[in-house]
């Protein structure tokens, strides 16, 4: 173990790595509940639709359902992706279905564009293959270098707003309104009150810097909801199976395993151009999210420093190349299992802050995810009101990148504004990215700085312009 992970070379120990791995898991375990809940909205919610039958059939209904398979797919993809990160790249980063991309998968690709979840999984698989190719050929690095820093930050902030709106709507705090487009929801509703409780609890835990605050918020909100429904007959629509137990054998993965539908994807009514735009959007968001996590988390910790790295490699040493490859392969693996894009989690910083500096941290996190396979009964009773606050908080964390944008400089501010505003207002991450790219090129060209624009940006700007003109 010492020789494989180079513990002494990285000034760490088995004890430190174990503690770091457990810390990372606690910080990101909320994805097990949130991802399962979000993908349920994409039609992968057979268990939810069974209604009262679930209460009577108990775990059998959950274990044989699509949503039960999503639970398993979320965990297994995290296990495999995180193991690859630890054993191949030897870095302390964990992977799981990415927040933002799961929302894009459900609320845009499936619910807005009308693709089936099977076709959407095919999109994710292709995205993974593309990311593997562009990582091996260094194109991924070229794309990243071509896009200005202001737009990278704007994309993160825009996705944050997009996720937050989904969370506010799920909580019942924001509803649609014919006169004002959106309006405040019914605060007196039991479901909304439960969500507000969850939001307040999570915020308190966050500001108190409690590790695993989001996960604890989900658990506490669910407990309060169950007590309110059973003890005070509150109408919270929480499905509680008979003969409930915390532990059980994992549900079957069969309902989502290898269910990718390429035929439905390329024969979709939305058209080939929209399909291509969706694939590009997935790849771009995945790429930016991953690089941002690696650079932001690794820059001040020396995680990617390696004595044998050749001079001149800058911020892309050998370890980072391997980590990018591990991240790219995890996406396609996740699609085969039955979940949206798998990506590297910024919550890995929690484990790194505890001293984790090698792949052993990731291996420990993977073991924790494996043990989580046996808590499937808990997932079945977690209501939307418990996960909605998590989305709002994640939106808050992602929008923080807006502080790195200089809006006083209109060359940066204008493209960034359209990127950020178009995502929530048009309810489309792809539209936000497209608008930002187009306005960046326009501003630079008419500012007399056309030569400063990378050719890749021109290509994307033209493609996105055609998308808006054709209306796909």
N, C-alpha and C positions, 0 to 999 in steps of 0.2 A: 504493500500500500504506500509506504514511504517512497519507494523508488518510482512507482507509477505516477503518483500525484505530485511528487517533488515537494513534500511538506516542509522539510528543513530549508530548502532553497527559497521557499516562499514565506519563511518565518512564521509557520503556523503549526498546529498540532491536531490530532484526531479529535480531541475534546472540543477545540475551538471550531473545527469544521462541522461537527455534529450540531453544536448549538446554533451555528449560523444557518445550517440547512433547515432546522426546525423553525427558526425565526422567519426565514423566507417563506416557508409553507404557511405559517400562521398569517403572514401579511397578505398572501395572495389566495388563500383558500376560499375566499368569497366567490371566486370565479366559478366554483363548482355549482353554487346555487344560482348566481346571476346568469351565467351562460345558458344553463338549462332552462331558465325562465324566459330569457330573450328568444332563444331558438324555438320555444314553444309557440311564439307568435308567428313563426314562419310556416306554421302548419304541422310542425313536428310535435303536436300537442294531443296526441290520441288519448293520453291518460286524462288530460284536463276535460276533454269533451265527454268522457264517460260519466261525469257528474256523480250522482248518488251511487252509481254502480261501483265506483271505486271504494266507497265507504263500506260496501257489503263484501266486495271481492277482496279487499285488503291489498296486500303486497302483490298478489298474483297479477292484478290489473296493471300495476306499475311495472312489474318485472317483465311483462310481455309487451309493453307499449313502446311506441317510438320515443316518447319523452324519457322513458327509462333507459333506452339505448343512448340517447343524447348525454345523459348523466355519465354513463360508462365511457362514451367516446371522449367526453371532455376530460375525464381523468386519465384514460389510457394514452391519449395524445400528449397530455402533460407529462406523463411518466416517460414515454419514449423520447419526446423532444428534449426534456431536461437531462435524461441519461446521455443522449448524443452530445449535448452541450458539455456535460461533465467528463465523459470518457474520451471524446474526440478532441475538443478544444481545451479541456482542463481549465475551465474558468467557472466561477461561482454564480452563474446565471441560470434562472429557471424559465421554462416556457409553458405556455398554456394558450387557450383560445383568447384572442386579443379583444379587449374592450374597445368599442368604436367599430371594429371590423365585424363583430357579431351583430351590432346594431345596423350597420350598413347591409349586411347579409339579409337580415330580417325585414327591416323597415323600408329599404330601398329596392334591393334586388328582387325580393319575393313579393312584398306587399305593394310596392309602387310599380315596378316593371312587370310584375305578373309571372315571373319565372317560378317553377316549382322548386321546392327545397332540394330535390334531387338534382335539378339542373344547376342550382346555385352551388351545390357541392362540386359539380363538375368545373364551375368557374374557379372555385378555390383551388382545386387540384391543378388546373392549368396555371394559375397564379404561382403555385409552388414550383412547378417545373420551370416557369419563366425565371423565377428568382434563383433557382439552382443554376440555370444557364448563365444569367447575367452576373452571378457571383463568381462562377468559375472563370468566365471570360473577362472579368474586371469591368464589365459594362455597368454593373450596379454602382461601382465607385464613380464611374464617369457621370452617370445620371445624377448622383448626389452632388457631385462637384458642379454640375451644370445649373442646378437650381439654387437661386440666391437664398441666403440664410433667412431673410425676412419672410419669404414664402414658406419655408420649412416651418418656421415658428407660427405662421398664420394658419397653416393646415392643422397643426396640433390644437391651436386655440379654437378654430372653427369646429373641429370634431368634438371638442369639449362642450361647446354650446349645443351642438346637435344631440349629444348624449344627455346633457342636462335637461333639454326640453322633453326628451323621451321619458326621463325620470320624473319630471314634474307632472307630465300627463299620466303616467302610470300611478302616481301618488294621488291623482285627482285634484291637484293644486291648480292645474291649468287645463281648461277645456276649450273646445272649439266654440266660436260664437259668430253668427252671421253678420252682426253689426260691427264688431271690433276685431274679427278674425280669431282672437283668443281672449279668454276672460278667466277670472279667478273661479275655481271650482267651489263645490259645496263643502265648506269647511266643517259643517256640522255632521257630515256623513261619517258613520263609524269607520269606514275603510280609509277615508282621508285623514281622520284623526289618528288612526293607527300609523299611517305613513308619516304624519307630522311628528308623532312620538319617536318613530324610528330615525327620522332626520335629526331631531334634537339630540337624541342619545348618541348617534354617530358623530355629530359635530363636537359634542362634549368630549367624547373619547379621543377624537382627532386632536383637539386643542390641548388635551392633557397628555398627548403623545403616547397613548396606550398602544402597544404593539398589537396588530391584528384588529384595529379599531373597526374597520368595515365589516369584517367577519363577525365580530362580537355584536355589532349593531344589528346585523341580520338575525342572529340567534336570539337576542333579547327581544326584538320586535316580534319575532315568530312566537316566542313563549308568551308574551303579553297578549298577542292576538288569540292564541289557543285558549288561554285562561278566560279572556273576555267572551269568547264564543261559547265555551262550555259552561262557564260559571255564571255569566250574566246574559246569556242568550243574545249576544251582539251579532248582527248580521254581517259577518266578515267574509263569507264565502270561502272559508278555509276547509279544505277537504281532509278529514281525519279518518283514516281507515280503522276498521274494527280490529281488535287484537294488535294494536300498534306496539312495535318494539323498535328500539334504536338501531340495533344491528341485524343484518340479514345478509344472505348471499347476494352478490351483485346481480342486477338485472341482465337480461340478454342483450348482446350487442347486435344481434342479427337484423333487427328492423332498420338499422342505418349502415351496417357494414357493407362496403362496396356498392352502395346504392346510387352512385353517380350516374347521371343521365345526360350523356353528350348529345344524343339525338334530339332530346327536348330543348337543349341549350341552343343548338345551331338552327333549329327550326322555329325558334320562338318568334312571336308576332312583333316583338319590339324591334326586330331587325338586327342584322349582323353588326352594324356600326355601334349600336348601343351595347351589344355583347362585348365588343372589343373595348369600348370605353369603360365598361364595368371591370373587365380584366385588368386594364391599365390602372384604373383607380385603386383596385385591390393591391396591385403590385407596388404602386407608388406609396400608398399609405403604410403598407407593411414595411417597405424599405425605410421610409422616414422614421417610423416608430422605432424600428430596430436600431438604426444607426444612432438616433437620438439617445436611446437607452444606453448603448455601449459607450458612446463618447461622453455623455453626461455623467454616467456612473463610474466609468473607468478612468477618466482624466485625472481625478484627484486622488485616486487610490493606487494607481500603478498596476491594476489587474492585468493589463495587456502588455506590460513591460516584460521583455525577455532578453536575457543576456546575449543570445545568439542571433538576435534580429540584425539584419544587415542595415547599415546606415542608409539614410535617404528614403526610408519607407514611411516617414511621417507618422500620421495617425492610423496607418493601416499595417501594423506589424503582423507577423505570422499568426499569432494567437487570434487576432481579430479576424483574419481571413478564415480561419477554421470556425470561429464562432459564427460568422456570417453564413458559412456553409451549413452549419448545424441548424441555424434558424430557418434557412431556406428549405431544407429537407423536411422539417417538422410540419410545415404548412400542408404539403401534399399528403403526408402521413395522416394528419388530422382529417383531411377531406375523405380519405379512404375509410377512416373510422366512423365519420359522420358528424363532424363539427366544422365551424367556420375557421378562418385563418388562425393558425397557431403562431405566436410571436414571443419574443423575449420580453419578460416582465420587468418594469421599472421597480417593482416591489423587491426585486433582487437586491436592491440597495440596502434593504433592512438586514439581510444576512451579511452583506459585505461590511456594514457598519459594526457587526458583531465580531468581525475578524476573519470572515470567510474569504479565502483568496485562491482556492483551487477547485478543481472539479469534484472533489469529495463533498463539498457543500451541496452541489447539484444532485449528487447521488443520494444524499440523505433526504433532500427535498422530494426526490422521486419515490423513495421508500414511504414517506409520509403520504404522498398522493395514493400509493397502492393501498395503504391501510384505509384511506377514505372511501375506497370502493365498497366497503362493508357498512356504510352509513346511509345507504340509499333511502331507507324509510324517512329520514329527516327531510330529504329533498322534496318528497311528495307533499309535504304539508307547508312548505315555505310559500307564503302568499306574495303576490306582486307588491303589496304595500311594504313588505320587508326588504325587497331588492331594489325598489324604486329609489330610496334614499342613497343606496350605494351608487346608482347611476349618477345622481346629482353630485355626489362627492367626487366621483371620478371625473365628472365634467369640470368641477372646480379645479382639480389638480392639473387637468390638461390645458385649461385656458390660461394657466399661469405663464405660458410661453409668450403671451401677448405683451408682456412687460419688456421683452427683448426686441420689440419692433419700434423703430423710430418713425412715428407718424408725422413728425414735423418735416421729415424729408419725404416729400410727396412721391418720389421715385420708389420708395419702399412702402409708404403709407397707402397709396391708392390700390395697388395690387393686393396688399394685405387686407385692406378693408373689404374688398369684394370677395376675397377668399373666405374670410370669417363670416361675413353677413349672409352670403348666398347659401351656405350650408344649412343653417337652421331655417332661414326664411323660405328657401325652395325645398326644404326637407330632402336635401341631396348632397352628400359629400362630394360626389363626382362633379356636380354643377359648381360647387365652391372652388374646387381645384381648377376646373376649366376656366372659370371667370378670372381667377388670379393669374393664370398663365397668359391668358389673352391680354389683360390689361398691363401686365408687366412688359410684354413685347411692345404694345402700343406706346406706353409711356417712354420707354427707352428709345424707340425709333424716332418719335417726334421731339425728343429731348436732344436728338443728335448724337445718341450714344448706341447706335445700332450695332457697332462692332463689339460692344461689351456683352452682347447677348449671345449665349452659347447656341450653336446650331440645333442642339436637342430641344431647346426652348422654342425655337421657331417651328420645329416639326410638330411639337405638341400643340402649340398655339393654333396652327393651321387645322390640325385634326379636330380640336375642340370647337373651333369656329364652324367647321363643316357640320359638326354634331348639332349645334344650335340652329344652323340654317336649315338642315334637313329635318330637324325636329325629332331626333331619336336619342 
